[in-house]
Amino acid sequence: MQINISARHGHLSAATQEKISEKVEKLRRLFDRLTAIEVTVDLEHAEAPNVEVKVSAERTEHFVATDTGANVMAALDGVLHKIEQQLRKHKEKRSGHRATGHKHLEVPADAESEGE
């Protein structure tokens, strides 16, 4: 999985980039088919930085979320929460809607007695 971290209108320290990388790496436990994560931190307004995360996964559209916080890590936490919700919803849609075969359908007791 490829992780890209970039900053607009400023610079992120190596320690901050490492913390961001560690946090976004945890998204893999939710959905193992992730191919790339792109984190963009906009420092135009230093008092309220904006963080955007784009997640690419196999056979799906991209997942995108943005959030603004008091500092970079607070904004990142908000964005990760939004992305986690999107990934959980997508995973539920993929795994929860399988058709049940005729063999596994239960026949009501009334229908069995009417046939005789």
C-alpha positions in Angstrom: 0.0 0.0 0.0 1.3 3.4 -1.0 1.0 6.4 1.3 1.6 9.9 0.0 1.6 12.9 2.4 1.8 16.4 1.1 1.3 19.9 2.4 0.0 23.1 0.8 1.0 26.6 1.9 3.5 25.3 4.4 5.7 22.4 5.5 5.1 19.4 7.8 7.9 18.2 10.0 9.2 14.6 9.6 7.8 13.7 13.1 4.3 14.9 12.0 4.5 13.0 8.7 5.5 9.9 10.6 2.5 10.3 13.0 0.1 10.8 10.1 1.6 7.7 8.3 1.1 5.6 11.4 -2.5 6.7 11.8 -3.6 6.2 8.2 -1.8 2.8 8.1 -4.5 1.5 10.6 -7.2 1.9 7.9 -5.9 -1.4 6.4 -7.5 -3.3 9.3 -10.9 -2.2 8.2 -10.5 -3.0 4.5 -7.6 -5.1 3.3 -7.9 -4.3 -0.4 -6.5 -0.7 -0.1 -4.0 0.2 -2.8 -3.1 3.9 -2.0 -3.8 6.6 0.6 -3.1 10.3 -0.2 -3.1 12.8 2.6 -3.1 16.5 1.8 -2.7 19.0 4.6 -3.7 22.6 3.8 -1.9 25.1 6.1 -3.2 28.2 4.5 -5.1 29.0 7.7 -2.6 28.1 10.5 -5.2 28.4 13.2 -7.5 25.9 11.4 -5.6 23.5 9.1 -7.6 21.5 6.6 -6.9 17.8 6.0 -8.1 15.8 3.0 -7.7 12.0 2.7 -8.2 10.1 -0.6 -8.2 6.3 -0.3 -8.0 4.0 -3.4 -9.1 0.4 -3.2 -9.4 -2.5 -5.6 -12.5 -2.6 -7.8 -14.1 0.5 -6.2 -14.4 4.2 -6.5 -12.2 6.4 -4.4 -13.1 7.3 -0.8 -12.6 11.0 0.0 -13.1 13.0 3.2 -12.0 16.4 4.4 -12.1 18.1 7.8 -10.9 21.2 9.6 -9.6 21.2 13.2 -7.8 23.2 15.8 -4.5 21.6 14.8 -3.4 19.0 12.2 -3.8 16.0 14.3 -7.3 16.9 15.4 -8.3 17.4 11.8 -6.7 14.1 10.8 -8.7 12.3 13.5 -11.9 13.8 12.2 -11.0 12.8 8.6 -10.1 9.2 9.6 -13.4 8.8 11.4 -15.3 9.8 8.2 -13.2 7.5 6.0 -13.7 4.6 8.5 -17.5 5.1 8.2 -17.2 5.1 4.4 -15.1 1.9 4.4 -17.4 0.1 6.9 -20.5 1.1 4.8 -18.9 -0.1 1.6 -17.7 -3.4 3.2 -21.2 -4.0 4.6 -22.8 -3.4 1.2 -20.4 -5.9 -0.4 -20.7 -8.7 2.2 -24.3 -8.3 3.4 -26.4 -8.7 0.3 -26.0 -12.3 -0.9 -28.9 -14.2 -2.3 -30.1 -17.2 -0.4 -30.4 -20.4 -2.4 -33.7 -22.3 -2.6 -32.2 -25.2 -0.6 -31.7 -23.0 2.4 -35.1 -21.3 2.4 -37.4 -22.5 5.2 -40.8 -23.7 4.2 -43.6 -22.6 6.6 -45.4 -25.5 8.4 -48.7 -24.4 6.9 -47.5 -24.9 3.4 -46.3 -28.4 4.1 -49.7 -29.5 5.5 -51.7 -27.9 2.7 -49.9 -29.9 0.1 -51.2 -33.2 1.5 
